[in-house]
Amino acid sequence: MRPIKVFVTRPVPEAGLVKLKQAGIGFEISRRPEGLPQKELIQKIRGKDGILCLLTDKINAKVMEGAGSQLKVISNHAVGYDNIDIPEATRRGILVT
């Protein structure tokens, strides 16, 4: 079984990263607090199993398609999920938290 990989779209509190480490999940973090343009975001999430994003990151069908079929979870570090295309995630079998 290959290791799980997650892309974190922006800096988040260290406590969240500790939880990923404790679970043995590999991750890459964008240190740009303003977020990434969609094209760059797609490049960074390609091949990842999960995305940890913030409310200002638009996760739509194009982004999900760019990630690849191994994408299984999108976790929003926010209140709400208006930034995520829920019907598209559901269609693809991607869990949204």
Sequence and secondary structure as in RCSB ss.txt:
>XXXX:A:sequence
MRPIKVFVTRPVPEAGLVKLKQAGIGFEISRRPEGLPQKELIQKIRGKDGILCLLTDKINAKVMEGAGSQLKVIS
NHAVGYDNIDIPEATRRGILVT
>XXXX:A:secstr
    EEEE S   HHHHHHHHHTT EEEE   TT   HHHHHHHHTT SEEEE TTS B HHHHHHH TT  EEE
ESSS  TTB HHHHHHHT EE 
